[in-house]
Amino acid sequence: MGDSESDRSKRAASQEAVPRPHFLSVPALRFQNEYVWFLFFSACDIMLTWFILVRRGGDEVNPVADLAIDRWGLWGAIGLKFGLVLFVVIACEWIARERLVVAKRLACVAVGISVLPVVYALLLLGYHWAFPIES
C-alpha cells in the first residue's frame, strides 16, 4: 500500500506552496489592521489614564498599572502598556504560523479588550463634565 508517484508529488507541491518560515525569520505581519487598532486604543488608554490621574485627581484601578505608575510614573505606564502590546503581537504572529484562525481571533479579542478602558475613561470624563463635583 505504498504511495503512488502522483500522491507524493501532490504532497510535495502542497508543502512547497506555503513555505514554513524559519525560527528567527521576520515575515510581514499578518494582522496589520488589527495591530494598528490595538496600538491606537492602547495609546488612547495611556493618554486618558494620565489625564484622569494628573488633571482630575483620579485613581488607577488596575493594581499592576498602579504599581508601575507609582514606581516609574508615566514612563512606567508606557513601558507596561507597550510591553503588553508587543507580547500580544508576538504571540499572535507566533500562533499564526500554525493556527491562523486562532491567531486572528486573538488579535480581534485584544482590540476588543483594549477598547474597554478607553470607553470607560471617556464615560467617566463625560459624566464628571456633565455633573461636576461641588467642593
Secondary structure, 3 states (H helix, E strand, C coil): CCCCHHHHHHHHHHHHHCCCCCCCCCCCCCCHHHHHHHHHHHHHHHHHHHHHHHHCCCCCCCHHHHHHHHHHHHHHHHHHHHHHHHHHHHHHHHHHCCCHHHHHHHHHHHHHHHHHHHHHHHHHHHHHHHCCCCC
